[in-house]
Amino acid sequence: MKLSRFAWSTKLGVLVAGAGHLVSGSGCHSARADTGAPPPAVVVAPEIAGNLVKPEHPEAFPLVSAGRHEAPTTVSATGVVSSDVARAVPVVSMASGRIVSLRVRLGDRVSAGQLLLQIRSSDLAGAYADYRHAVADETLARAQLERARVLFEKGAVAQKDVEVVQDAEEKAVVDVQTSREHLRLVGGDPSHALTSIVEVRAPVSGVITEQNVTPAGGVKTPDNSPNLFTISDTSVVWIVCDVFENDLPRVHVGDSAQVHLNAYPDQVLTGRVDNILPVLDPTIRTAKVRVEVTNPGYLSIGMFASAVFRSRTTQVRAVVPSAAVLHLHDRDWVYAPDGLDTFRRVEVKSGEQLADGRQEVLSGLEPGRRIVANALALQNTVDQ
């Protein structure tokens, strides 16, 4: 069947309109094109190649120059709180026996002269007996000497007899002094009555940091037994740190140290390096560095700590605004210009936060280098 010219024109128009509808549905033209609205603006994503960033508007990110800052050399190390061995006093008993009364225990704070324990000892009873025998012998020897002198004045005895008696009296005096000292050594008092109870008292004030006795336990002489107690003066303690071999040239005796405690992270203690042990641990290649600090009252022996040593010499470091440093993936970064419209992400090692809103940079950035003032803003642009 043949179509007229008008029918062909109508059918062609329908086909063209259908094709336009298909093209519109395929996404080549938005619905706004049918309404006559302007097409949306084309967004160009930043170009990233490794650590290079090329944003669309680089002028939107102002630059600053890294400043120059002189700071003391610092070394960080971990350590533990220890007692000052010069302030740790052992408590011993020169008399053996059995404990009949235990008045203190581990961790107690004691005062000098305070009674710690009582021991029933045959050593003390024997020392009392020896002392009394010596006193009686000396009394007799003194009386014999006085009698010999009287007889010598009357010509009844010879001079040599007086000398023999005088020698015996002098030896008796020595025996009294020796037995008295032995009695005091085992814990007795010559002015007190005979007893077998030894009272052990604290030689100094401090905290009991070691205990090796129990109620009703036996006590031996010091030559074959440990200390009964150890009393430590914890008003001043040591922070013993492990410093790696490579860091030792930057740590010196007399350097200041800031100590942070794991148990009290908000507290900062200040001390000075008191000693550097000249022997290294062959396993982990560290040396013991001792810092002496005043105990504010909450330090306990064995606490973990960290210390930052500050040398008396200084070194030049870069310093930048805090906003210029980006913390990403457990690392610190800054953005530095690399060409007209490109920035390079540079890894750095941050130091201390300064009081004026600036960040110290230990490595990776030299003073005077230009960097982006707000690294986070540029990073957010990159991530979009």
C-alpha positions in Angstrom: 0.0 0.0 0.0 1.4 3.3 -1.0 1.5 6.2 1.6 0.9 9.8 0.7 3.6 12.5 1.3 1.7 13.7 4.4 1.6 10.2 5.9 5.4 9.8 5.4 6.1 13.1 7.1 3.9 12.2 10.0 5.5 8.8 10.5 9.1 10.3 10.3 8.2 12.9 13.0 7.0 10.1 15.3 10.3 8.2 14.7 12.4 11.2 15.4 10.4 12.0 18.6 10.8 8.4 19.8 14.5 8.4 19.2 14.8 11.6 21.2 12.9 10.0 24.0 15.3 7.0 24.0 18.4 9.3 24.0 16.9 11.2 26.9 16.3 8.1 28.9 19.8 6.8 28.3 21.3 9.7 30.3 22.9 11.6 27.4 20.7 14.6 28.2 19.2 15.5 31.6 15.6 16.3 32.2 16.6 19.9 32.5 17.4 19.9 28.8 13.8 19.4 27.9 12.8 22.3 30.2 15.4 24.6 28.7 17.6 24.8 32.0 21.4 25.2 31.6 23.5 22.0 32.0 25.3 21.5 35.4 28.9 22.6 36.0 31.6 20.0 35.3 33.5 19.1 38.5 37.2 18.2 38.0 38.5 15.8 40.7 41.9 16.5 42.1 44.7 14.6 40.4 46.7 12.3 42.8 49.8 10.5 41.8 51.5 8.9 44.8 52.1 11.8 47.2 51.5 14.5 44.6 48.2 16.4 44.8 46.9 18.7 42.1 43.7 20.5 43.3 41.4 22.5 41.0 42.0 25.8 42.9 45.6 25.7 44.4 45.3 29.4 45.3 42.7 28.5 48.0 45.4 27.0 50.2 47.7 29.7 51.6 51.3 28.9 52.4 53.5 29.6 55.4 57.2 29.3 56.0 58.6 26.9 58.6 60.1 28.8 61.4 63.4 28.3 63.3 63.4 27.0 66.8 66.3 26.2 69.1 65.5 23.4 71.5 67.5 21.0 73.7 68.2 17.6 72.4 65.7 15.1 73.8 65.8 11.3 74.2 62.9 9.2 75.3 63.1 6.0 77.3 61.1 3.7 79.5 61.9 2.8 83.0 60.6 1.6 86.4 60.5 3.2 89.9 63.1 1.8 92.2 64.2 2.5 95.8 67.4 4.3 96.5 69.7 1.5 97.7 71.6 4.0 99.8 68.3 4.7 101.6 67.3 1.0 102.1 68.4 -0.3 105.5 68.3 -4.0 106.4 66.9 -5.1 109.7 68.8 -8.0 111.3 69.0 -9.8 114.6 72.3 -11.0 116.0 70.4 -13.4 118.3 68.7 -16.6 117.0 65.5 -17.9 118.3 61.7 -18.0 117.7 59.4 -15.1 117.0 56.8 -14.6 119.8 55.4 -11.3 118.5 55.3 -9.7 115.1 54.1 -6.1 115.1 54.5 -5.0 111.5 54.3 -6.4 108.0 55.2 -5.6 104.4 54.2 -2.2 103.2 53.8 -0.6 106.7 55.3 2.8 107.4 57.5 2.8 110.5 59.4 5.3 112.6 62.9 5.1 113.9 62.9 3.2 117.2 59.5 1.5 116.6 59.2 -2.1 117.9 59.0 -4.5 114.9 59.1 -7.9 116.5 60.1 -9.9 119.6 62.3 -13.0 119.7 62.7 -15.5 122.5 66.4 -16.3 122.3 68.7 -18.5 124.4 71.5 -16.4 123.0 70.3 -13.5 125.0 70.0 -15.5 128.2 73.5 -16.8 127.7 74.8 -13.3 127.1 73.2 -12.1 130.3 74.8 -15.0 132.3 78.2 -14.2 130.8 77.9 -10.5 131.7 76.9 -11.2 135.3 79.8 -13.7 135.7 82.2 -11.1 134.4 80.9 -8.5 136.8 81.2 -10.8 139.7 84.7 -11.8 138.7 85.7 -8.1 138.3 84.3 -7.3 141.8 86.3 -10.1 143.3 89.5 -9.1 141.5 89.1 -5.4 142.5 88.7 -6.5 146.2 91.8 -8.7 146.0 93.8 -5.8 144.5 92.8 -3.5 147.2 93.7 -6.1 149.9 97.1 -6.7 148.2 97.9 -3.0 148.2 97.2 -2.8 151.9 99.4 -5.8 152.6 102.1 -4.4 150.4 102.1 -1.1 152.3 102.6 -3.1 155.6 105.3 -5.2 154.0 103.4 -8.5 154.2 103.6 -9.2 150.4 106.0 -8.5 147.7 105.6 -6.1 144.8 105.3 -8.9 142.3 102.3 -10.4 144.2 100.5 -7.0 143.9 101.3 -6.9 140.1 99.8 -10.3 139.6 96.6 -9.3 141.4 96.5 -6.1 139.5 96.8 -7.9 136.2 93.9 -10.2 137.1 91.8 -7.2 138.0 92.5 -5.5 134.7 91.6 -8.7 132.8 88.4 -8.9 134.7 87.5 -5.3 133.6 88.1 -6.3 130.0 85.9 -9.3 130.4 83.1 -7.1 131.8 83.4 -4.7 128.9 83.4 -7.5 126.3 80.4 -9.3 127.9 78.5 -6.0 128.1 79.1 -5.3 124.4 78.1 -8.8 123.5 75.0 -8.4 125.5 74.1 -5.2 123.7 74.9 -6.8 120.3 72.4 -9.6 120.7 69.7 -7.1 121.8 70.0 -7.0 125.6 70.4 -4.1 128.0 72.9 -4.4 130.9 70.7 -2.1 133.0 67.6 -4.3 132.7 66.8 -7.5 134.5 67.6 -10.9 133.1 65.3 -11.8 130.2 65.3 -14.1 127.1 63.1 -11.7 124.9 64.9 -9.8 122.2 63.2 -6.7 121.0 64.0 -5.7 117.4 63.4 -2.0 116.6 63.4 0.0 113.4 66.8 1.6 112.8 65.4 4.3 110.6 62.0 5.7 109.5 60.5 4.5 106.2 58.4 1.9 104.5 58.9 -1.9 104.9 59.8 -3.0 101.3 60.9 -6.5 102.2 59.8 -9.1 104.8 61.3 -12.5 105.3 59.7 -13.5 108.7 56.3 -14.8 109.8 54.6 -15.2 113.2 56.2 -18.0 115.3 58.9 -18.4 112.6 62.5 -19.1 113.4 65.3 -16.6 113.3 68.8 -17.5 112.6 72.0 -15.5 112.9 72.7 -13.1 110.0 75.5 -15.2 108.5 73.1 -17.9 107.2 69.7 -16.1 106.9 68.2 -13.2 104.9 67.3 -9.9 106.4 64.2 -9.9 108.7 63.0 -6.7 107.0 64.2 -4.0 104.7 63.1 -0.5 105.5 63.4 2.0 102.6 63.2 5.7 102.8 61.0 6.4 99.8 61.0 10.2 100.1 63.5 10.1 97.2 63.3 7.4 94.6 65.1 6.3 91.5 63.7 6.1 88.0 65.9 3.5 86.3 65.5 3.8 82.5 66.8 1.7 79.6 68.5 3.9 77.0 69.4 2.4 73.7 73.1 2.4 72.7 72.5 4.8 69.8 71.0 7.4 72.1 73.7 7.3 74.7 75.8 10.1 73.2 72.9 12.5 73.7 72.4 11.7 77.4 74.8 13.1 80.1 75.0 13.1 83.9 73.3 16.3 85.1 70.7 16.5 82.2 67.2 17.3 83.3 64.5 14.7 82.8 60.7 14.8 82.7 59.1 11.7 84.1 55.6 10.5 83.2 54.0 7.6 85.1 51.6 5.1 83.5 49.5 5.1 86.6 49.3 8.9 86.7 49.5 10.2 83.1 48.5 13.7 84.0 51.4 14.1 86.5 54.8 15.2 85.4 57.9 14.8 87.7 61.2 16.6 87.2 64.6 15.1 88.0 68.2 14.9 86.9 70.3 12.2 85.5 72.3 10.9 88.5 74.2 8.1 87.0 74.8 6.2 83.7 75.8 2.6 84.2 78.9 1.9 82.1 77.7 -1.7 81.3 75.2 -2.4 78.5 72.7 -5.2 78.5 74.1 -7.5 75.8 70.6 -8.7 74.8 68.7 -5.5 74.0 71.8 -3.2 73.8 70.6 -0.7 76.4 72.3 1.0 79.4 70.7 1.8 82.7 70.3 5.5 83.3 69.3 6.6 86.8 67.2 9.6 87.5 66.6 10.8 91.1 63.3 12.4 91.8 61.4 13.5 94.9 58.5 11.3 95.8 55.3 13.4 96.0 53.7 10.6 98.0 52.0 8.4 95.3 55.0 6.7 93.8 55.3 3.0 94.5 58.3 0.8 94.0 57.9 -1.1 90.7 55.7 1.4 88.8 56.3 1.8 85.1 57.4 5.2 83.9 58.7 7.0 80.8 61.3 9.7 80.8 62.3 12.4 78.4 65.9 13.5 78.8 66.8 17.1 77.9 70.4 17.7 77.1 72.2 21.0 78.0 73.1 21.5 74.4 70.6 22.8 71.8 69.8 22.1 68.2 67.9 23.9 65.5 64.5 22.5 64.6 61.7 23.6 62.3 58.5 24.9 63.8 55.1 25.3 62.0 51.5 26.1 62.9 49.7 23.1 64.4 47.2 23.1 61.6 49.9 22.6 59.0 50.6 19.1 60.4 48.3 16.3 59.3 48.1 13.1 61.4 47.1 10.3 59.0 47.6 6.5 59.3 49.7 6.9 62.5 52.0 9.2 60.7 52.6 13.0 60.5 52.5 14.8 57.2 52.8 18.3 55.7 52.0 19.5 52.2 54.7 21.4 50.4 54.3 23.1 46.9 55.8 21.1 44.1 55.4 23.3 41.0 52.8 26.0 40.3 49.6 24.1 41.1 50.8 20.8 42.6 51.5 19.9 46.3 53.6 17.1 47.6 52.8 15.3 50.8 55.9 15.0 52.9 56.2 12.8 56.0 57.7 14.4 59.1 58.2 13.5 62.7 56.5 15.8 65.1 57.9 17.0 68.4 56.4 18.9 71.3 53.3 21.1 71.1 54.5 24.7 71.8 52.5 27.1 73.9 51.7 29.5 71.1 49.8 27.1 68.9 52.9 25.9 67.0 54.2 22.4 66.4 57.8 21.4 66.7 59.1 19.2 63.8 62.0 16.9 64.7 62.8 15.7 61.2 61.6 15.8 57.6 61.3 19.5 57.3 63.9 22.3 57.2 63.4 25.8 58.6 62.3 28.2 55.9 60.6 25.7 53.6 57.1 26.7 52.4 54.2 24.5 53.3 50.4 24.6 53.3 49.1 26.4 56.4 46.0 24.1 56.8 46.9 20.5 55.8 43.5 19.1 56.8 41.6 21.4 54.5 43.7 20.3 51.5 43.3 16.6 52.6 39.5 17.0 52.7 39.6 18.4 49.2 41.6 15.4 48.1 39.2 13.0 49.7 36.1 14.5 48.1 
